[in-house]
Amino acid sequence: MHELSLMEATLAIALTQTQAAGASTIHSLELQVGTLSGIVPEALAFAFDVASAGTAAEGAELRLKTVPTRCYCGDCQQEFQPRDWIYECPHCHRLSTDICQGQDLILASLEVS
Amino acid sequence: MCGQCGCETESQSAEKNVSTPRRVELRQNVLDKNDRLAEHNRALFRHLLVLNFLSSPGAGKTTLVKRLLRDRDLTTSVGPLHQYVDPLRAGVIVGDLASDRDAERLRQTGVPVVQINTGNLCHLEAEMVAKAAQQLDLASFDLLIIENVGNLVCPAAFDLGEDLRLVLMSVTEGEDKPLKYPTMFKSAHAVIISKIDLATMVGFNREAALHHLHLIAPQALIFELSAITGEGLASYYTYLSEHIFQCCDKGIITSS
């Protein structure tokens, strides 16, 4: 999708937080990519190489973790992980419209010095 | 210490290179920026009903919006708005990569229209909508229509501050659209199956389309209509007028 602009936004946050921590070098970044976000991890990795050049993040390790979609079934009052794009509760088989995980791109942590 | 001149420079560099990295926990949502701007739009638009029309290119967004604007007296004469005498007051923001053809078409209905040309960007974002809205006298509207860039992929991810997200799929696109673009259809308040006057001609499988929509987008109301013949518009207009009435009922709308 727009992995380059997303990576630029990610690095802007990372660089600000690095400075705030009194550090000058980023050694690694952990990004959590929700499967429902539409973001392609491989494209994000490529965009990282491009966007980090010349910054404190150049050469840093990018750790990408995929976060699966999780839904909530109001009838069963429990969460479940759908098998595919049809959000059917495995217990009562009703279709859920309540998505509780998987839509986000989260910059989880940095390692800096 | 530098072995040549006795300065400290090299050893200081060496110390920096071996300093132990420390972990900084963040848990920051990178997608927050547009969401915050969309909430800002929502506050700005609180006295209006705001619609975001999305679809692939050519599904009939502009034609349907134009029909709604031409019929705007009808929207106030069906459903709970019938007691209002005045026609519906509307403004439009339309997004395309280039050209203002859609804006020109819609201006023919006599409403103010702002055209956003996104250049190479394939979707509208909340910030663009906020800037375009500055060119409109929002206080004079009941309804703000946003016609998004024709694209079933990227616009899904960008909240613009709308009240209702209306996703169109035309009968000419086939019945598999919801299966192919689940993220977009899962984000819809209502799905509009458009161009139904052509359904027989193109062999559209209505039952399959409705089944796919039920599986992928069980949350969405479904309207089947033709903006050309007028078939199916009444229930769609009733739906819109009920929502406009809810905005009015909050005591915010003013009728001249």
Interface residues (C-beta under 8 A of the other chain):
Chain A: M1 H2 L6 A9 T10 I13 Q17 T18 A21 A23 T25 H27 S28 L36 S37 G38 W85 I86 L95 T97 I99 D104 L105 I106 L107 A108 S109 L110 E111 V112 S113
Chain B: K16 S19 T20 P21 R22 R23 V24 E25 L26 R27 Q28 N29 V30 L31 K33 V153 C154 A156 A157 L179 P182 T183 K186 H214 L215 I216 P218 Q219
